[in-house]
Every structure is written in structure tokens, then in C-alpha cells.
């Protein structure tokens, strides 16, 4: 695992992964997990971690429920702590910070994207910003928990 993590680089990478088009596009959960894995370099396979987020796009399987970007951060915290007692307060902290950081005070994809056309520039930009938000918040929380130096 890396000894230091650049929070701004993690955020930017998540946004870039999400902004890709075609076969290179990653949904919001995949984007967050890929960026976090690349930053932390844990001892489990990247492909497996990213695959865990395959169904997170458009809010858990397209249902519009929990934002996939938040869900990706939650999942990565679970991977890194491997302990529900240890993960629970970290995930609660992520949830609250993400909810407050959206500017809409919710975590539900369908509410966050209400009145936005799928694929519209407005929605693409918002989803990208939420990927950046979740990845940065998750990285900062994990740096604190794991004793990894956070760089801005």
C-alpha cells in the first residue's frame, strides 16, 4: 500500500474515469473504486475491486436509489478495513459528508438527478463532480484511519 495519497489526484482521476465514453466509460461506483485503488495500491486485485461496482450505475442497478459514487466509496472502505465494526463509523462519516457536499442534502440518485436528461451535459457534469467528491472524501477518511499521509 502507498505511504501517501494525493486527495486532489484521487478526485481528478475519479472524474476522468467517469467522463470517458464508450467502452472506456466507468460508472460512478467503478470510477470511485478505480481511483481509490490506484491511489492506495492495496494488496487485492484492481479488477475485482472495480468489478464489485458493476451494478452501481444510475443508483444501484438503474433503480435510482443510492448514488453509485457514494456506494463506491462505501465499498472501498469495506475492502480496506475488512471489518464491519471498524467500517461503520467511517461509512457514516462518508455518508454525511457526501450528503452535505452534494448541495442537495440527499444521497438518492433519482433525487440528485431529478429533471436532468440522461447523458445531458448538465447530468454528466454533476455525476462527474459527485465521483470526484466521493473519491476525495473517501481517500481523506481512509488516510486518517490507516495512517496514510494525505496530500492536497
For each residue, the residues with C-beta under 8 A, 3 or more apart:
1: 40 41 42 43 146 148
2: 5 39 40 41 148
3: 148 149
4: 148 149 150 151
5: 2 9 10 39 40 139 142 143 148 149 150 151
6: 9 10 39 151 152
7: 10 11 136 139 140 143 150 151 152
8: 11 12 136 152
9: 5 6 12 13 39
10: 5 6 7 13 14 35 36 38 39 135 136 139
11: 7 8 14 15 35 132 133 135 136 139
12: 8 9 15 16 132
13: 9 10 16 17 34 35 38 39 135
14: 10 11 17 18 31 32 34 35 36 69 131 132 134 135 136
15: 11 12 18 19 31 128 129 131 132 135
16: 12 13 19 20
17: 13 14 20 26 30 31 34 35 131
18: 14 15 25 26 27 28 31 127 128 131
19: 15 16 124 128
20: 16 17 24 25 26
21: 24 25
22: 25
23:
24: 20 21
25: 18 20 21 22
26: 17 18 20 30 31 34 50
27: 18 30 31 53 54 56 57 58 68
28: 18 31 32 56 57 67 68 69 71 72 127 130 131 134
29: 32 33 53 54 55 56 57 68 69 71 72 75
30: 17 26 27 33 34 50 53 54 56 57 72
31: 14 15 17 18 26 27 28 34 35 69 72 131 135
32: 14 28 29 35 36 53 68 69 72 73 76 131 134 135 138
33: 29 30 36 37 49 50 52 53 72 75 76
34: 13 14 17 26 30 31 37 38 46 49 50
35: 10 11 13 14 17 31 32 38 39 131 135
36: 10 14 32 33 39 40 72 73 76 135 138 139 142
37: 33 34 40 41 42 46 49 50 76
38: 10 13 34 35 41 46
39: 2 5 6 9 10 13 35 36 139
40: 1 2 5 36 37 80 139 142 148
41: 1 2 37 38
42: 1 37 49 79 80
43: 1
44: 48 49 79
45: 48 49
46: 34 37 38 49 50
47: 50 51
48: 44 45 51 52
49: 33 34 37 42 44 45 46 52 53 75 76 79
50: 26 30 33 34 37 46 47 53 54
51: 47 48 54
52: 33 48 49 75 79
53: 27 29 30 32 33 49 50 56 68 71 72 75
54: 27 29 30 50 51
55: 29 60 61
56: 27 28 29 30 53 59 60 61 68 71 72 75
57: 27 28 29 30 62 68
58: 27 61 62 63 64 68 109 118
59: 56 62 63 64 65 66 67 68 108 109 110
60: 55 56 63 65 66 68 71 109
61: 55 56 58
62: 57 58 59
63: 58 59 60
64: 58 59 108 109 110 113
65: 59 60 108 109 110
66: 59 60 70 71 107 108 109
67: 28 59 70 71 98 102 107 108 109 112 130 134
68: 27 28 29 32 53 56 57 58 59 60 71 72 109
69: 14 28 29 31 32 72 73 98 127 130 131 133 134 135
70: 66 67 73 74 94 95 98 107 130 134
71: 28 29 53 56 60 66 67 68 74 75
72: 28 29 30 31 32 33 36 53 56 68 69 75 76 131 134 135 138
73: 32 36 69 70 76 77 94 98 134 135 137 138
74: 70 71 77 78 91 94 95
75: 29 33 49 52 53 56 71 72 78 79
76: 32 33 36 37 49 72 73 79 80 138 142
77: 73 74 80 81 87 90 91 94 138 141 142
78: 74 75 81 82 84 87 91
79: 42 44 49 52 75 76 82
80: 40 42 76 77 142 145 146
81: 77 78 86 87 90 145
82: 78 79
83: 86 87
84: 78 87 88
85: 88
86: 81 83 89 90 145
87: 77 78 81 83 84 90 91
88: 84 85 91 92
89: 86 92 93
90: 77 81 86 87 93 94 141 142 145
91: 74 77 78 87 88 94 95
92: 88 89 95 96
93: 89 90 96 97 141
94: 70 73 74 77 90 91 97 98 134 137 138 141
95: 70 74 91 92 98 99 107
96: 92 93 99 100
97: 93 94 100 101 137 141
98: 67 69 70 73 94 95 101 102 107 130 133 134 137
99: 95 96 102 105 106 107
100: 96 97 105
101: 97 98 133 137
102: 67 98 99 105 106 107 112 130 133
103:
104: 111 112
105: 99 100 102
106: 99 102 111 112
107: 66 67 70 95 98 99 102 112
108: 59 64 65 66 67 111 112
109: 58 59 60 64 65 66 67 68 112 113
110: 59 64 65 113 114
111: 104 106 108 114
112: 67 102 104 106 107 108 109 126 130
113: 64 109 110 116 123 126 127
114: 110 111
115:
116: 113 120 122 123 126
117: 120 122 123
118: 58 123
119: 123 124
120: 116 117 123 124
121: 124 125
122: 116 117 125 126
123: 113 116 117 118 119 120 126 127
124: 19 119 120 121 127 128
125: 121 122 128 129
126: 112 113 116 122 123 129 130
127: 18 28 69 113 123 124 130 131
128: 15 18 19 124 125 131 132
129: 15 125 126 132 133
130: 28 67 69 70 98 102 112 126 127 133 134
131: 14 15 17 18 28 31 32 35 69 72 127 128 134 135
132: 11 12 14 15 128 129 135 136
133: 11 69 98 101 102 129 130 136 137
134: 14 28 32 67 69 70 72 73 94 98 130 131 137 138
135: 10 11 13 14 15 31 32 35 36 69 72 73 131 132 138 139
136: 7 8 10 11 14 132 133 139 140
137: 73 94 97 98 101 133 134 140 141
138: 32 36 72 73 76 77 94 134 135 141 142
139: 5 7 10 11 36 39 40 135 136 142 143 150
140: 7 136 137 143 144 150
141: 77 90 93 94 97 137 138 144 145
142: 5 36 40 76 77 80 90 138 139 145 146 148
143: 5 7 139 140 146 147 148 149 150
144: 140 141 150
145: 80 81 86 90 141 142
146: 1 80 142 143
147: 143
148: 1 2 3 4 5 40 142 143
149: 3 4 5 143
150: 4 5 7 139 140 143 144
151: 4 5 6 7
152: 6 7 8
